[in-house]
């Protein structure tokens, strides 16, 4: 993975998860627990192109749909 792609992935993980925490009124430890169960960070890192063009609300919906599909 190139440095630019890695930096973009990290930035998208930050944006998506911070918005997810805000939208669901979650703490960082709660988000980390959810990540351990569903691999949210890995999901975002594996497909940053999907998240790159999304708005923050779309990112939250995408994560919700990913979790729902993996329950």
N, C-alpha and C positions, 0 to 999 in steps of 0.2 A: 504494500500500500504506500503510495507516495505521501510525502509530508503534507502536501496541500489537502489531499483526500482525508488523511488522518485528522488534520486540524478541523476540516469541515465536519467530519463525523463527531468529533468531540463537541464542537459548537452546537450541532444539532441535538446531541444528547442533552446538553445543558438546557437549551431552549425548550425542548419538548418536556423534559422531566420537571423543570421549574414551573412550567405552565400546568402540567398535570398535577403537581403538588398544590398549586394555588387553586385550581379548579375543584379539586376534591378535598381541599382543606386538610392536607396531609403534612406530616412532619418528614424530615429527611430520613430518620430511622424507619418510619412506616413505608416510605418509598423503597428503601433498600431491602426491606423484608419482602415487598411485592416483587422486586427485581429478582431476589433469590428464588422465588417460586416460579416466575414466568420468564425471566431472562429479557427484561425490557431493554436494558442497555445494549445487550448483544443484538437484539432485533433491530434497533435503530442503527447500530454500527454496521450490520450486515446489509442494510438497504438504505443508505443515506440519500440516494437519489429520490426515493419515494418521499422522504421528509423534506427535502430541499425546497420544494416548491409549495409546501403547505403553509397555511396560516397557523397561528397558535391553536385556535379552536379545532382545526382539522387535525393537528398533531394529537391533541387530547382524544378526539374521536378514534383516530387510528390506533392509539394505544389501548383504548377501551375495547375496540373490536378485536385486537390481537389477544388481549387477555381473555375475552369471552370465547374466542375460538380455541383457546388452549386450556380451558377449564375441564 
